[in-house]
Amino acid sequence: KVAMAQEEGTIGVSLCIAKGKGCGGSEYKMGYLKEADPAAYDKVDLEGGIALYVPVTDSFMMFGMNIDYVRDELSNETFVFENPNEASRCGCGKSFSMEPIEPEEEGAPTSCG
């Protein structure tokens, strides 16, 4: 709820895979979402009343993924993504690559870019 209270009118948090980013080729991108077409997003209700929206074009690449919010010994806070579908990770730990898999549905809405 704290995350959603940061910006008025927010219905949830979006999580998508931004392709063509970083040295690994893709990065996870999170942001506030003010509206969502039910046909374009899969909605996941999380603890604390937070709604997570994932574009249907990215959902299949996130099956089995764990997301954790951690604070290190220097009090830096970040999200940690553990996705069993990743083929490899960059040395920086921020970007990753996946085996090329395309959704079967043509004309599906595109994910974040």
Secondary structure as UniProt FT lines:
FT   HELIX           2..5
FT   TURN            8..9
FT   STRAND          12..21
FT   TURN            22..24
FT   STRAND          25..33
FT   TURN            38..40
FT   STRAND          41..45
FT   HELIX           47..49
FT   STRAND          51..55
FT   HELIX           56..59
FT   TURN            60..61
FT   TURN            63..64
FT   STRAND          66..71
FT   TURN            73..74
FT   STRAND          77..82
FT   TURN            84..85
FT   STRAND          86..89
FT   TURN            91..92
FT   STRAND          95..98
FT   TURN            106..107
//
